Structure formats: structure tokens, C-alpha cells
Amino acid sequence: MMVPSDLYLDGDDGSWSTFPVQVGTPPQDLRVLPSTYSVETWVIVPEGCPPSYLPDCVGARGGTFSINQSTTWRDHAGPYFSLLEENLGYVGNGHYGYDTIALGSRGGNGPSFTHQIVGGILTADFFVGVFGLSPRPDNFSGSPDAQPSFVQNLRANNLIPSTSWGYTAGAPYRLKKVPGSLTLGGYDDSRFTSNDFSFTFDNNNEKDLTVGIQDITTVGTKGGQKSLLPSGILALIDSTVSHIWLPTPACKRFEDEFGLVYDSTTELYLVNDTLHESLLSRNPNITFQLGNSISGPSIEITLPYAAFDLQGTYPFVANTTNYFPLRRAANDSQYVIGRTFLQEAYLIVDWDRRNFSISQCIFDQNAKQHIVSILAPGEQNSTASNASPPLAKKSSNAGAIAGGVVGGLAAIAIIALIIFWRRRRQRNAEDKAESQGADGETTTPEGSAETAYNLNSTEPHKPGMASVNTTGTTIRADSTRSRPKSQLSQVHELEAEERQRHELPSPVPEVEGSPGEPSIRTMSPRSLSLASGSMSPGNMSPSQMSPGSPGSGSHPLDGYFFRRT
């Protein structure tokens, strides 16, 4: 399911490609940013545009949602609740309730679900609303049942083949302002160059999309690669926020290399006109080396300076100014790779298999959209690819190769059998002719190992020969002779990839409508924490956490998001 971008560029900390949704009855048209972290949909309420804000505040924030104008709004009993990302210093409250949400603009016939959790927000820390891509269910404390997320409802109603999605944030500095791309249940393979690297989910379900940043490099002013990261770190990919949060020593290297100046008042790297012109002229590339850990196999994603050349407006900054979207992290809980990175990277997430891929975006104005479905494990469809990212694009090739190998081996066996019978009949005839001139008659034992092996060689039988039983006759053939050893290794590698990629068909299981057990999220008026644990029951023990300290401690109710007022 391709979710069309509305071609708007919104935001006060940059120009970001947004997507249309409708909330309430009658539907109110709004624009939101996909959140790779959130479960919910957040929208801006009218109170989020006070008179002191810019005159076009409503349009700049993607529209506002008037709760009292929706006949299907059901208010959640209780006060406002705090939002995500407090660990990064983003705070604020949301007016939570239930209402109808539909994807796309009016007239677009997008999917619609009732009784979805909606947060009406005022804070400018989240200047534009968000649409949560997590398929986990959500819940308020005191509510008897978990509320399915929008993505979970899509899957439960068979509107998407799996709880997977592909997303890139778009690049307004490329071609004619390339919009973002969001595909639910698959991905658009016209937007990236594939690779064979797969990332696994982190065991802490608050940080599923964690990667190891092994290095960050650029070409120095005097040539040669320069490292901008003193040592490897683990960081969360989170499109809810714009910036890239790194350790202060790494930020210092960015300062030294690019002449950045840290503004302690705004805690930003503001870029004046002189520095801006210098960086535009130099146009450096910055390459991220990413792996499943801080060492070992990795891929590289390269960003041009244009991806970091952002402009902030009020209320993000007092006056419109250019800035570099690098932030100093106070501790390792703040290591985050935000939306800036996803301008040049395509992210495919497969919640069912708990893995994801990151690929370099390509920008081709002549490329035609090509949507590839990712099927849930155990399902099969002749018209869709049944593979987890990033290997889905290769599923048809892998199947063809594996089929060719099996067919080739069968053909070799048939040919060997024909030759065997012909040679045996010829030998029998020769033996019979010889015996007619002697006193006795001698025949070669049928099925003799030596006879079978001698079909291809005059060497004696030796270890390593494979035995094949055909119509009661044992035919032996040295497996390394029928196919070179290197080719046999390739066959085994293909089989291993098939198992790893889940591309082999199997019976369709019953659809439960959820990628696994729901997970806990505990909210207090000033903090948010997520209980860690596996999406799949039985994979690991629930881990605990205390409010305001993500990832620490255990919770006896592992399995549900809920909020504590």
C-alpha cells in the first residue's frame, strides 16, 4: 500500500515532506510526518497556534484538529498526558482520546479505522503531527483492552500483507524537490540501491531500530579520509525527530573539520552566511558506516552537505537562520539518528521477522515506482515477493537459481543412468561373446560398484562417493565429479539464504492481526518509559524499567502499552 505524499514541505526546523491524513467526523484534513518510533497519531490542536505565533501557523503546522467539531471523538477520562522523546529534552502534553483516522486526502478512498488513539498536541517541540508506524497495540491505564494501532488494523483486515513498511524522508534539495516515500506492507524498490545486509531488532523494544555506528568519515580539506567519530556507538533510528545526536567528542571533530560553532543558548550549531558559503563551496560528503554492532560487517550510507544544510524558523529559532542538524548528546540514551539521515537512506522494517535494512537512496527522475510486497512468514502469493528486507528484491533470482540447480542435478542423473545401461549392455554382449569361446560362462554382477563408477572413470572406488537408488539399482557417482566442489558450496549457500530470508513457501497461518505480543509503555505526567522485551512470546524474559529511566528494571505487565495519569 503506497501512501502518497501531499507534496507539502512543513516544519520549523527544516523542510520536511509530509503525508495527508483525515481525523474525525466529518473528516478534517491534516498533514503529518511518519514516526518510526511511535504507535499513535498526534495532531495539532488550535491551541497550538496562539496569537504570538506566525500568522500562517495553522498551515505551517500541517493544519489543526478541532476536537469539538468531530462527532466521533471520545475523550479519554483524565488530564493531559506527556509525549515521547523526553530523553532528548522534548516535553509537552497531549489531549488524548479516540477518533476515526483515514489515510490520504478526502476523495482518495484511503483506509479508515474508528476508535484510534489520537493525541492532540500543543507543544512546539513537535511542530508537525506524526503518524506512528509501530504495529504494537496501545492502551491507557484502566482500559480493559489494548487498542490496535493503525498499522495493526491494516494487517488484521488483510489490507497489507505483513506488518512491514518502507520509508525515506524525501530530499527537497534533489532534482525537483524529491518527496518522501511511504509504503505499508512492502517497499518501493525504485527508490534505493539494494544491499545484502540485514539488521536485527534490539532486545529492548523501546529501541528496536538500533544500529551500530562504527565510524563517520569525510574527505579532509587536504585530502584523505578523516574520522569524525572517536569510537563506535549504538544509536536509535527515529524519524520522529530531525537531528543527529552524537557524543560531544564526535561533535568536536565536526566543529574542527567544518568550522561549526556551537551556540550554547539554542544548543544548536548555527551557520552564518560566511560559513554557509564556505560549506556550499566545499560541498563535503559525510559517510556513516553502520553495522549490527560497533564492529564487524557493515554498510555505508553517504550524505552530501545539502542534507545537513537546514534552515530553522520561528518558533524553533527566534529569527530565520541556517543551522547544521548535529546535537550534543548528554549520554548514550540520547544517541539518535533522526530524519536528516533518512533523506539519503531508505529504511525497510519487517516487524514479523524482527529485522530491517538500510539502503542508499537513488534519485532518478525517470524511475518508475515499483512496489514490492513483503509477505508475513508462512504466507505465499504468486504475484508478491515473500522475503524480509533487504533481500526481497533477490527472491525471484534466488528461486530461479535454486530451481536450476535441482533441475540440472536431475538431468545429470538421467543422463548417467542412460549411459550406464548402454555401457552395461555393451559389456554384457562382449562378455557373452568371449565366454562362447571358453569352457564356462562368466557375467559381471549387476549393480557392481566398480561397474557403476567405471561409467565415468577407470579409477577404483574411493570415499566420498554418493549413492543414488534408481529402480532397485544402486548407482554410485562421485558427487565432486558431477559438479565442481565450488559449485556445490554455492548451492548450500543458496539454501541457507532461502532459510534466512524466509522465501520458501509454506501453508498460510491464521492471521491474528498482530505481529506479536503487545509491549508496555508507561507514561507519567513528566516522563515516558518503555519496557523492553521481545515481540514474540517466549523469546526472552520481560525486562524492567522505572519511570523516567528507559530500559532499566522489569514490569510485571509486559505486553501492553499503557499510560499512568
NORDAHU-V767472 format. One record per helix or strand. SS is the DSSP state (a for helix, b for strand). FROM is the first residue (numbers start at 0). LEN is the number of residues. Records with the same first field share a line. If there is no record, write none. Layout:
SS->FROM-LEN  FROM-LEN
//
This chain:
b->1-2  4-6  15-8  27-8  40-4  73-2  80-2  92-11  111-10  128-4  137-1  146-1  163-5  170-1  177-1  180-4  185-3  191-2  198-2  209-10  224-3  232-5  243-4  260-3  267-4  284-7  298-6  308-4  320-4  325-4  335-2  344-6  354-7  370-3  464-6  472-6  520-4  526-4  544-2  548-5  560-1
a->45-3  56-4  66-3  85-3  149-7  247-11  272-10  304-4  331-3  340-3  391-45  448-5  478-4  484-17
//
